[in-house]
Amino acid sequence: MRNKGLIITLTLLVSALCIYFLSLTLISRGVQKDAVTYASRTGRLDEKKRQHYLDSVWRAPVFGPLTYKDVRTSELGLGLDLKGGMHVTLEVSPVEIVRAMSGNSKDPAFTRALARAQELQKTNPSTPFTTLFAQSFREVAPTDKLARIFANTTNKSRGIDINSTNEKVIGEINQEVEEAIDRSFNILRTRVDKFGTSQPNIQRVKGTGRIQIELPGVDNPDRVRKLLQGQAKLEFWEVWRADEFSPYLAQLDQVLSAKQQASAAVKSATTDTTATAAAATAGDSTSLASQLAKKKPATAAKADSAAPQKSVLAGLFTMPGTLGTNIRDTARVNAVLRSPDVRAVLPSNLTFMWGVKPDVIEGQEYLQLYAIRKSRDGEAPIGGEVISDARGDIDPTNGRAEVSMQMNPTGARKWQRLTAANIGRQVAIVLDDYVYSAPVVQAEIAGGNSSISGNFQIEEAQDLASVLKAGKLPAPTRIVEEAVVGPSLGQEAINQGLYSTLGGLAVIMLFMALYYGRAGVVADAALLFNLFLIMGVLAQFSFALTLPGIAGLLLVIAASVDANVLIFERIREELNHGLQLKDAIAKGYSRAFSAIFDSNVTTLIIALILGFFGTGPVQNFAITLGIGVFTSFLSAVYVSRLIIEWLVKGKETSSLSFSTALSRNLFKGLNFDIVGKRKLAYAFSTVIIVVGFGLMYLQGGPNLGVDFRGGRAYIVDFNKPMVASDVRDLLHNQYFAGAGTEAKTFGSPNRLRITTGYLADDESVEADKKVETALLTGLKAKYSAENPVVQSTSKVGATIADDIKKTSVLSLGLTLLAIFVYVLFRFEKWQYSMAAVVSLFHDALILIASFPIARALGLNYEMDQVFVAAVLTTIGFSMNDTIVIYDRIREYLRENKHLTFAQVVNPALNSTFSRTMITFTTVFLVMLVLYIFGGETLRSFSFAMLIGIIFGTYSSLFIAAPLILDTYGRKEKERLNTTTDVDAPKLSTAQV
């Protein structure tokens, strides 16, 4: 084997990284276990205590210098379907942005065009709103110009004036919409980071105005909805100086110290690790007054000189040189500041707000606390609505980053008064109660134009400008997709995923050992190594494992075996040809390489397309599949060869075997006339497709899932088995009339999955509550004794459902196109590409047809995003089979130049038949295990895969290769029909 040293080095390096990151996962799990133990001292888990424990060690070292935060962000996490939590897709509404840019114009033409565009959006959900608005304005006022409405002071900085064309105006509106989405993303990211969940995930959806958010472990969906959909609140507040508020803190320190001394006996019984850590950080002799002395005049410092040396507040406010604390202790400080004792001491117009960004001091992260001067009515002196523009830029005079800010006339007057009253003092810029900046006012500022300078990086200046603009154009967000998974369902999913993974792994390992003997054991070792690599890589990139990810994992396990099967079958062939063991091994690996390479490339193409166009579960499946392509190639092609060559190194004879009594003669001497039966196969496939689509028509169309048609779905548990049809009739007839409501048993007889299209077009929170209230009212009215409990909810809006359908069709089309191009590149004949694509399209049609057939037989599975993943994965599986056959045909034609395609196609199909059937068996058994043990969530996927594996294997044999012959023309077909057993050219065993 070439470059053996490089392969060994690479393998060791990757293995070391995987061990490291998986060890971080184990350490993180250990900390979480300790938190549960700490919170269960009374015999019952106290969730607040558990979270308090995790907060207390969040910034504390748990593995060398690594803190729990470092470990947690580098672990292999669990997705929402395994852990419980909430997934939300929000869409930023462009309507208010357009309205705000117009200066809230009441112009009749503008108002009618805006209303018309909103109506068109309902039937054209995937078309950008600005495009619909431009179209509507042309229809409402054909000769009018948008510049008449949008040429105002707000848009002057964008270059819009009375002479601007409609195209210029729409272009600037599009840019403002895009910037508003970015601002919304930054605001939501800050809110999510402050929400307190572990491993939150927020990302923009490519090419849309949507933002996806995952919050594992949340147990209050209503709070999340309010948090995410609330408008950004930008305010400007006056700030107390240290010499003004420190006397209050000194008084407060005395009160808290006295209370602490009074409860010392109780406190000593309970060790507070957080306080210990905070005290250690604070030092051993400084009071809070001493810490702030540098910022106070001498009189204030003198007033505080009587403060106790060991103060309570000094153990809380541990930030050197100013008021603040180590970021891990912010929860404790919040609890103290909210206490009645504190509120009784502090004046009513003094409140505290945290800075949004931590400062790093001597390797520790600290968060500053700002003393905000409140007004009597609680209203900020200036709100964000007065900001007309803000931009981050470089000051040409000193080359430092700064933020330029412009206000409207009303804001300019308020800003002049505020700055005049606060010269030499700070003014805090506050968004959603977090201080983004608190610049010092240098002079009274008139005219509303001002600059904010400081120790900014240009990116920080741009972020602050984005914050300031958040108050300029409110961009409301609405939830267009949502899923809430209860923790009990998550634990059940973990068990199902674990059982299916272990079951699938055990089946494959047993099969390989029984079929290939000691070589099969080597393949099993490579398989376990591959599993280890996948989990390690997932951990390295902080990916979360989900149920679809587990399905992808099982598929990768089965597919990686296919590479070993290809290699071992080749080695067996070379041994049968009389080669010595070492030579047979070398030649077997060499000859199998091209087929393995091509198979992996086609699978990678599918994974990339699924990852690019898919969302949520499909994307997670694609990530696992894509990683598995690389790890499988490394483990099956290189690691297994290293082991095998080590086993036979320096030995004349070896006990290493590639067959057993079971497999030695199983597929020997095959001579099926597969090509001769191709017309029967064409007819058989046609019948299945016609019957399937005919049944689909009679059933009223395809049984689409919620993510394709829009609507809401609920998983409801009862305390006894339920008749799904009765529940469906009750809800459909009395509560969700005409809304396409369905109910079916989900996993167990006492659990139902109820889907409805009731109020599907209304994506508001109010509609969500109305539908859920109607559901529970209906269930409790008739089944109150059965105690119905909603365990999980999901919602997909009409807009996103339409997009999912379009991207699903697009992903299927792009997959077929990419495979056509790749096969053409590799095999250099369009006939190969055409036959492969037709065969794969045949597989997709068969899969679609199988669902209405199954429905007619009582198996009611929905077509959803996971179904699309199953179709594309089936295409990948079928293509792998086809590639192996094509590769053997190409090999025969190169080595026997006097033979034609018609003469080698049947021998090629027969010589690869053993590999085809072994791969079929292993993948089928794994999917069967997944179907049985994987749970209801993956039942549709595993069913589709079982059908796909059967017909993918069938099409690679009876359609993909034979179809090439039909495209070659009359001469090739006549040659096949006139060749007899007597005069047909014989391929030698070495060629076969």
Order of alpha helices (4+ residues) and beta strands (2+ residues): alpha-alpha-beta-beta-alpha-beta-alpha-beta-alpha-alpha-alpha-alpha-alpha-beta-beta-alpha-beta-alpha-alpha-alpha-alpha-alpha-alpha-beta-alpha-alpha-beta-beta-beta-beta-beta-beta-alpha-beta-beta-beta-alpha-beta-alpha-alpha-beta-alpha-alpha-alpha-alpha-alpha-alpha-beta-alpha-beta-beta-alpha-beta-alpha-alpha-alpha-alpha-alpha-alpha-alpha-alpha
